[in-house]
Amino acid sequence: MSEPLPVITAFRWVPDFVKGHVRDVRVRWALEEVGQPYQVRLVDGVSVKAAEHRCLQPFGQVPTYEQDGFTLFESGAILLHIARTRSGLLPADPAKAAAAEQWVFAAMTSVEPAIMDLGLVNVFEADQPWAEARRPLSVKRVRGRLEDLSKRLGDKPYLEGEFTAGDLMMACVLHGLDGTGLLADYPNLDAYVARCRSRPAFRRALAAHLADFDQTPPLAA
């Protein structure tokens, strides 16, 4: 008997400026990299907050991951589960695998918070009276992280020399700077993100992500 396919959740509709940034892309990309087919259960703004979904994701978010009774939430945890249980995203050597995994955590805990803060200032809370005053500080924090990351990457193609789960997560996090122009000031990082996103697995994941969206905005409650 064949193993049941993993099932992930994703949004049925999001505003255009959010497309490509929802975190189901990370999980889709990981599954594409390891050659694992999967199914998608689409949710909307109501069902994602319902009790049924909160049993899987207590904060009412996406993505979630289910397979044969096993469930996970949080994109980083799902990515590491995929990487640890299938070949293609972590080196076989335990020390090298641990080095790759550290970049998943670094992307989500050291880099992403600064980028998310800038996103709040630029997009999600741009109409708040404090936004303009806060923007320079947010940009400074992002630049600090980019400078450190740029120095560490140097002239390597990937963070640990070969593409791993750490690069997948870091590229997704850095994509959050799209439209800010900040990456252009760090040519090696700009090229790094482009290199990661040129991978066929990412292109398949992004295409599937975009294809699942309903083009009709939901009716207001």
C-alpha positions as CSV (number, residue, x, y, z in Angstrom):
1,M,0.0,0.0,0.0
2,S,1.4,3.4,-1.0
3,E,2.0,6.1,1.7
4,P,-0.8,8.7,1.8
5,L,0.2,12.0,0.2
6,P,1.0,15.0,2.5
7,V,-1.8,17.5,2.7
8,I,-0.9,21.2,3.2
9,T,-3.2,24.2,3.7
10,A,-3.0,27.4,1.8
11,F,-5.2,30.4,1.3
12,R,-7.9,30.5,-1.4
13,W,-7.5,34.2,-1.9
14,V,-5.1,37.0,-0.8
15,P,-4.5,40.5,-2.1
16,D,-2.2,40.7,-5.1
17,F,0.7,42.3,-3.2
18,V,0.7,39.2,-0.8
19,K,0.9,36.6,-3.6
20,G,4.2,34.8,-3.6
21,H,4.9,35.7,0.1
22,V,2.4,33.5,1.9
23,R,4.3,30.8,3.8
24,D,2.8,27.8,2.1
25,V,5.4,28.7,-0.6
26,R,8.1,27.5,1.7
27,V,6.5,24.1,2.2
28,R,5.6,23.7,-1.5
29,W,9.2,24.5,-2.4
30,A,10.6,21.9,0.1
31,L,8.2,19.2,-1.2
32,E,9.2,20.0,-4.8
33,E,12.9,19.9,-3.9
34,V,12.6,16.4,-2.5
35,G,10.3,15.2,-5.3
36,Q,7.3,14.6,-3.0
37,P,3.8,15.0,-4.5
38,Y,1.3,16.6,-2.2
39,Q,-2.3,17.8,-1.9
40,V,-3.6,21.2,-0.9
41,R,-6.6,22.1,1.1
42,L,-7.6,25.7,0.5
43,V,-8.9,27.8,3.4
44,D,-10.3,31.3,3.6
45,G,-10.4,34.1,6.2
46,V,-13.3,32.4,8.0
47,S,-12.4,28.7,7.9
48,V,-8.8,29.4,8.9
49,K,-10.0,30.8,12.2
50,A,-12.6,28.0,12.8
51,A,-12.2,25.4,15.5
52,E,-11.5,22.6,13.0
53,H,-8.5,24.4,11.6
54,R,-7.3,25.6,15.0
55,C,-6.9,22.0,16.0
56,L,-4.1,21.9,13.4
57,Q,-2.9,25.5,13.8
58,P,-3.8,27.1,17.1
59,F,-3.1,30.6,15.9
60,G,-5.4,30.3,12.9
61,Q,-2.7,30.6,10.2
62,V,-1.3,28.7,7.2
63,P,0.4,26.4,6.4
64,T,-0.3,23.2,8.1
65,Y,1.0,19.7,7.2
66,E,-0.9,16.4,7.6
67,Q,0.2,12.9,6.6
68,D,-1.3,9.6,7.8
69,G,-2.5,11.1,11.1
70,F,0.7,13.1,11.7
71,T,0.2,16.9,11.8
72,L,2.5,19.9,12.1
73,F,2.2,23.7,11.9
74,E,4.8,26.5,11.5
75,S,6.6,26.6,8.2
76,G,10.1,26.1,9.8
77,A,9.0,23.0,11.6
78,I,7.4,21.6,8.5
79,L,10.5,22.4,6.4
80,L,12.8,20.6,8.8
81,H,10.5,17.6,9.0
82,I,10.5,17.3,5.2
83,A,14.3,17.8,5.1
84,R,15.0,15.2,7.8
85,T,12.7,12.5,6.4
86,R,13.5,12.8,2.7
87,S,16.7,13.3,0.9
88,G,17.7,16.4,-1.0
89,L,17.6,19.3,1.5
90,L,20.2,18.2,4.1
91,P,23.7,16.7,3.8
92,A,24.1,13.1,4.9
93,D,26.9,14.1,7.3
94,P,25.3,15.0,10.7
95,A,27.6,17.9,11.4
96,K,27.0,19.4,8.0
97,A,23.2,18.8,8.4
98,A,23.3,20.6,11.7
99,A,25.2,23.5,10.1
100,A,22.5,23.7,7.4
101,E,19.7,23.6,10.0
102,Q,21.1,26.5,11.9
103,W,20.4,28.7,8.9
104,V,16.7,27.8,9.0
105,F,16.6,29.2,12.6
106,A,18.8,32.1,11.7
107,A,16.5,33.1,8.9
108,M,13.4,33.0,11.0
109,T,14.7,34.4,14.3
110,S,17.6,36.7,13.4
111,V,16.6,38.0,9.9
112,E,12.9,37.7,9.5
113,P,11.8,39.8,12.5
114,A,13.6,42.9,11.2
115,I,12.1,42.4,7.7
116,M,8.7,41.9,9.1
117,D,9.0,45.1,11.2
118,L,9.9,47.0,8.0
119,G,6.9,45.4,6.3
120,L,4.6,46.7,9.0
121,V,5.9,50.2,8.6
122,N,5.8,50.1,4.8
123,V,2.6,48.2,4.1
124,F,0.5,46.9,6.9
125,E,0.5,49.8,9.2
126,A,1.7,52.5,6.9
127,D,-1.3,54.7,7.7
128,Q,-0.3,54.9,11.4
129,P,1.0,58.2,12.7
130,W,4.2,56.7,13.9
131,A,5.1,54.9,10.7
132,E,7.2,57.6,9.1
133,A,9.2,58.3,12.2
134,R,9.9,54.6,12.7
135,R,10.9,53.8,9.2
136,P,14.6,54.9,9.5
137,L,15.1,52.7,12.5
138,S,13.4,49.7,10.8
139,V,15.7,50.2,7.7
140,K,18.7,50.4,9.9
141,R,17.9,47.1,11.6
142,V,17.4,45.4,8.3
143,R,20.7,46.8,6.9
144,G,22.5,45.5,10.0
145,R,21.3,42.0,9.4
146,L,22.0,42.2,5.7
147,E,25.5,43.4,6.3
148,D,26.2,40.5,8.6
149,L,24.7,38.0,6.3
150,S,26.5,39.4,3.3
151,K,29.9,39.1,5.0
152,R,29.1,35.5,6.0
153,L,28.0,34.5,2.5
154,G,31.0,36.1,0.9
155,D,31.5,34.7,-2.6
156,K,30.0,31.3,-1.9
157,P,27.0,30.2,-4.0
158,Y,25.1,29.1,-0.9
159,L,25.4,29.6,2.8
160,E,27.1,26.2,3.4
161,G,28.5,25.8,-0.1
162,E,25.6,23.6,-1.4
163,F,21.9,24.3,-1.5
164,T,20.1,23.2,1.7
165,A,17.0,23.8,3.7
166,G,18.7,26.7,5.2
167,D,19.1,28.4,1.9
168,L,15.4,27.7,1.1
169,M,14.2,29.4,4.2
170,M,16.7,32.3,3.9
171,A,15.7,33.0,0.3
172,C,12.0,33.0,1.3
173,V,12.7,35.4,4.2
174,L,14.8,37.8,2.0
175,H,12.1,37.8,-0.6
176,G,10.2,39.9,1.9
177,L,12.4,42.8,0.9
178,D,11.0,42.7,-2.6
179,G,10.2,46.3,-3.7
180,T,12.3,48.0,-1.0
181,G,15.5,48.2,-3.1
182,L,17.6,47.2,0.0
183,L,19.0,44.0,-1.4
184,A,20.5,45.8,-4.4
185,D,23.0,47.4,-2.0
186,Y,24.4,43.9,-1.2
187,P,25.1,42.4,-4.7
188,N,26.1,39.0,-3.3
189,L,22.8,38.6,-1.5
190,D,20.8,39.9,-4.4
191,A,22.5,37.3,-6.6
192,Y,22.0,34.7,-3.9
193,V,18.3,35.2,-3.8
194,A,18.0,35.2,-7.6
195,R,20.1,31.9,-7.7
196,C,17.9,30.2,-5.1
197,R,14.7,31.4,-6.8
198,S,15.9,30.2,-10.2
199,R,15.8,26.6,-9.1
200,P,13.2,24.5,-11.0
201,A,11.7,23.3,-7.7
202,F,11.0,26.9,-6.6
203,R,9.4,27.8,-10.0
204,R,7.1,24.8,-9.8
205,A,6.2,25.7,-6.2
206,L,5.4,29.3,-7.0
207,A,3.4,28.4,-10.1
208,A,1.3,26.0,-8.0
209,H,0.9,28.6,-5.3
210,L,-0.4,31.2,-7.7
211,A,-2.6,28.7,-9.6
212,D,-4.6,27.9,-6.5
213,F,-5.8,31.4,-5.9
214,D,-9.4,32.3,-6.6
215,Q,-9.3,35.6,-8.6
216,T,-12.6,36.8,-7.1
217,P,-12.2,38.7,-3.8
218,P,-14.4,37.3,-1.0
219,L,-17.6,39.1,-0.1
220,A,-17.4,41.4,2.8
221,A,-18.9,40.0,6.0
